[in-house]
């Protein structure tokens, strides 16, 4: 596991549990205590956690920094592939329609859709340039890419033109990615324009399926675009804290856990 990915998981675990200690983290990630101390020092400098004697406690600040799509595509690849395979089972049976928003795990689902024979006709709407190209290159002919302004960091289409188009659309299932998920703040991301598109996908779909690897659980970004009450299904990996998953189930969210290793 790369240091960056380990730190993301440490940040998520700290956010969910409230406090972590060096010894337990060292055993969990099979690295030395000194490595964990360096990780916590980096996360403390970034404002993600607060260092305390023997470990760290959660920071209450909202995150705003974003990684590029290329960086995110290389992160937690095994978990994202497994999550995408589980999400495939939530495609409409027979003929149907879906929304695919911009995100690295949604990219993995789009690749799977493009390479797997489908039982019926599937209409797809997306605001992601890479996803639309991937589907088109794999011969999926009913793909609509929303028009508007392209955000370079995520390669997602945003803005008023896209939102006006979305106001006229409905889908059976929205497959949604997120930067973060908490019980209080729901799904959140760093950019208000991208959040607006995600919110429109959520609002205009009959079922909302969230693809979210465990490193994002318990984290908070600046802009919330959906509450936990808006979510029907969360698909995550086996590194997710059981206490968080239980809390989602108590709120009547269907939780699917895959082996992300």
C-alpha positions in Angstrom: 0.0 0.0 0.0 1.3 3.4 -0.9 1.9 6.0 1.8 -0.8 8.3 0.3 -3.4 5.6 0.4 -2.5 4.5 3.9 -2.8 8.1 5.1 -6.3 8.5 3.5 -7.4 5.3 5.4 -5.9 6.6 8.6 -7.7 9.9 8.2 -11.0 8.1 7.5 -10.6 5.8 10.5 -9.8 8.8 12.8 -12.8 10.7 11.6 -15.1 7.7 12.2 -13.6 6.5 15.5 -12.7 10.0 16.9 -9.3 8.8 18.1 -6.6 6.4 16.9 -3.4 5.2 18.5 0.0 4.4 17.0 0.2 0.8 18.1 -3.2 -0.2 16.7 -2.5 1.5 13.4 0.9 -0.1 13.2 -0.6 -3.5 13.5 -3.5 -2.7 11.2 -1.3 -1.6 8.3 1.6 -3.9 9.1 4.2 -1.1 9.2 6.4 0.3 12.0 5.3 2.6 14.7 7.7 5.2 13.4 6.1 5.0 9.9 2.7 5.7 11.5 4.1 8.6 13.5 5.3 10.1 10.2 1.9 9.6 8.7 0.2 11.3 11.6 2.6 14.2 11.4 1.8 14.7 7.7 -1.9 14.5 8.4 -1.6 16.9 11.3 0.3 19.5 9.1 -2.5 19.2 6.5 -5.1 19.8 9.2 -6.8 16.5 8.7 -6.1 15.2 12.2 -4.7 16.6 15.4 -1.6 14.8 16.9 -1.9 13.8 20.6 0.2 11.7 22.8 0.3 8.2 21.5 -1.9 8.8 18.5 -4.3 11.4 16.9 -7.9 12.7 17.2 -10.2 13.8 14.5 -10.2 17.3 13.1 -13.5 19.1 12.7 -12.5 21.2 9.7 -14.0 20.8 6.2 -11.6 19.7 3.5 -11.2 21.7 0.2 -8.2 20.1 -1.5 -8.8 17.9 -4.5 -6.6 15.3 -6.2 -6.5 15.1 -9.9 -8.5 12.5 -11.7 -5.4 10.7 -12.8 -4.1 10.5 -9.2 -7.4 9.2 -8.0 -7.6 6.6 -10.8 -4.3 5.1 -9.4 -5.6 5.1 -5.8 -7.3 2.1 -4.1 -7.6 0.3 -7.5 -8.5 -3.1 -6.1 -11.2 -1.7 -3.9 -12.7 0.4 -6.7 -12.7 -2.5 -9.1 -14.5 -4.7 -6.6 -17.0 -1.9 -5.8 -17.7 -1.4 -9.5 -18.4 -5.2 -9.9 -20.9 -5.0 -7.1 -22.5 -1.8 -8.6 -23.0 -3.6 -11.9 -25.7 -5.7 -10.2 -27.8 -2.6 -9.6 -28.2 -1.8 -13.3 -31.8 -1.8 -14.5 -33.0 -5.2 -15.6 -34.0 -5.2 -19.3 -34.4 -1.7 -20.7 -33.6 1.2 -18.5 -31.7 4.5 -17.9 -28.9 5.5 -15.6 -26.9 8.5 -14.5 -23.1 8.2 -14.2 -21.4 11.1 -12.5 -17.7 12.0 -12.6 -15.5 10.0 -10.4 -12.7 7.4 -10.4 -14.9 4.6 -9.1 -17.7 5.4 -11.5 -15.0 5.2 -14.2 -14.4 1.6 -13.2 -18.1 0.9 -13.5 -18.3 2.5 -16.9 -15.4 0.3 -18.2 -17.3 -2.7 -16.9 -20.5 -1.7 -18.6 -18.7 -1.2 -21.9 -17.0 -4.6 -21.8 -20.0 -6.7 -20.5 -22.9 -7.8 -22.7 -26.1 -6.3 -21.4 -29.5 -8.0 -21.3 -31.4 -5.0 -22.6 -31.1 -1.5 -23.9 -29.4 1.0 -21.5 -29.7 4.8 -21.9 -26.8 6.6 -20.1 -26.4 10.2 -19.2 -23.0 11.4 -17.8 -21.1 14.6 -17.1 -17.8 12.9 -17.3 -15.6 13.3 -20.5 -13.6 10.1 -19.8 -16.7 8.0 -19.0 -18.5 9.2 -22.2 -15.4 8.4 -24.3 -14.9 5.0 -22.6 -18.5 4.0 -23.3 -18.4 5.2 -26.9 -15.1 3.4 -27.6 -16.7 0.2 -26.3 -19.7 0.5 -28.7 -22.4 1.8 -26.3 -24.4 4.0 -28.6 -27.0 5.6 -26.3 -24.7 7.8 -24.3 -25.5 11.5 -23.7 -22.8 13.8 -22.4 -24.1 16.9 -20.7 -23.0 20.2 -22.2 -21.3 23.0 -20.3 -18.0 24.0 -18.8 -15.3 21.4 -18.2 -13.4 21.3 -14.9 -9.9 20.4 -15.7 -9.1 18.7 -12.4 -11.9 16.2 -12.6 -12.7 16.3 -16.3 -16.4 16.8 -15.4 -18.9 19.0 -17.1 -20.6 21.6 -14.9 -22.5 24.8 -15.1 -25.9 26.3 -15.9 -26.2 24.6 -19.3 -25.7 21.1 -17.8 -28.1 21.9 -14.9 -30.9 23.1 -17.4 -30.5 19.9 -19.3 -30.7 17.8 -16.1 -33.9 19.5 -15.0 -35.6 17.7 -17.9 -34.2 14.2 -17.2 -35.1 11.2 -15.1 -33.3 7.9 -14.6 -34.0 4.6 -13.0 -30.6 4.6 -11.1 -28.0 7.2 -10.4 -24.5 5.9 -9.7 -22.8 8.5 -7.6 -19.2 9.0 -6.5 -18.2 11.2 -3.6 -15.2 12.8 -1.9 -16.6 12.1 1.5 -19.5 10.6 3.4 -20.5 11.4 7.0 -23.7 10.7 8.9 -24.3 14.4 9.6 -23.1 16.1 6.4 -24.0 13.3 4.0 -22.2 13.2 0.6 -19.8 16.1 0.0 -17.3 17.4 -2.4 -14.9 20.4 -2.8 -16.5 22.3 -5.7 -20.0 23.9 -5.6 -20.6 23.6 -9.3 -19.8 19.9 -9.4 -21.9 19.4 -6.2 -24.8 21.0 -8.1 -24.7 18.4 -10.9 -24.3 15.5 -8.4 -27.3 16.9 -6.5 -29.4 17.0 -9.7 -28.4 13.3 -10.5 -29.5 12.3 -7.0 -32.8 14.3 -7.1 -33.8 13.0 -10.6 -33.2 9.3 -10.1 -35.5 6.7 -8.7 -32.7 4.9 -6.9 -29.3 6.3 -5.7 -26.3 4.0 -5.5 -23.2 5.5 -3.9 -19.8 4.0 -4.8 -17.5 4.9 -2.0 -14.2 3.3 -0.9 -13.6 3.1 2.8 -11.0 5.9 2.9 -13.8 8.4 2.2 -16.0 7.4 5.1 -16.1 9.9 8.0 -14.4 12.6 6.0 -16.1 16.0 5.3 -15.7 18.3 2.3 -16.9 21.8 2.0 -20.0 21.3 -0.1 -22.7 18.8 0.8 -24.8 17.6 -2.2 -27.0 14.9 -0.6 -28.0 13.7 2.8 -27.9 10.1 4.1 -31.7 10.1 3.7 -31.3 10.6 0.0 -29.2 7.4 -0.4 -30.6 4.0 -1.2 -27.4 1.9 -1.4 -23.8 2.4 -0.3 -21.1 0.1 -1.8 -17.8 0.1 0.0 -14.9 -2.2 0.9 -14.1 -4.4 3.8 -11.7 -1.8 5.4 -14.8 0.3 6.4 -15.4 0.6 10.2 -18.3 -1.6 11.2 -19.6 1.1 13.5 -20.1 3.4 10.6 -21.7 0.7 8.5 -24.1 -0.1 11.3 -25.1 3.5 11.6 -25.9 3.6 7.9 -28.0 0.5 8.2 -29.9 2.0 11.1 -30.8 4.9 8.8 -32.3 2.4 6.3 -29.4 2.5 3.8 -28.6 -0.8 2.1 -24.9 -1.4 2.6 -22.9 -3.7 0.4 -19.4 -4.6 1.5 -16.8 -6.0 -0.9 -13.4 -7.5 -0.5 -11.1 -4.6 -1.5 -7.8 -6.3 -1.2 
